[in-house]
Amino acid sequence: MNDMTQNSEAMESASPAEMPVDMDISQPQDHYAFLADIKVRLSVEVGNVSMKVSEIMDLREGSVVELDRQVDQLIDINVNGTLVARGEVVPVKNKFGVRIAEIVSNGMARARVERRS
């Protein structure tokens, strides 16, 4: 029996008085509260292209690589490599930022965000 099984069984058999004080599982959203402090990698993908190794080896300073995405298309926003949203690049002080335009779900639901022209 591993530690996780032992801990799970101990929690199932524990009386409410023995449950950790900060663990409130009465609401469904509380089941995921422990995930809030886990760090993940958010990345954006402007576009991509397939190239031969010889073409990559020919790249020099000043070379331009044309990507598969149109300028007016939304960029992909990934969390740990999984597409979660699409948006557009915006300036934030002296850095790049991204404005979320749509949230991607199983049904491709779209957030109601007005895109700028």
DASUL-V281780 format. One record per backbone hydrogen bond with DSSP energy under -0.5 kcal/mol. CO is the residue of the C=O (numbers start at 0). NH is the residue of the N-H. If there is no record, write none. Layout:
BEGIN
co=<CO;CO>
nh=<NH;NH>
END
This chain:
BEGIN
co=<1;2;3;4;5;6;7;8;9;14;14;15;19;21;22;26;26;27;28;29;31;32;34;39;40;40;42;43;44;47;51;52;53;55;59;63;69;74;75;75;76;76;77;77;78;81;83;84;85;85;86;87;89;91;94;96;97;98;100;101;102;104;110>
nh=<5;6;7;8;9;10;11;12;13;17;18;18;22;23;24;29;30;30;31;32;34;35;37;41;42;79;77;45;75;67;55;56;57;58;62;65;72;86;44;77;83;84;42;79;81;78;103;76;100;101;74;98;96;94;91;89;99;87;112;85;104;107;112>
END
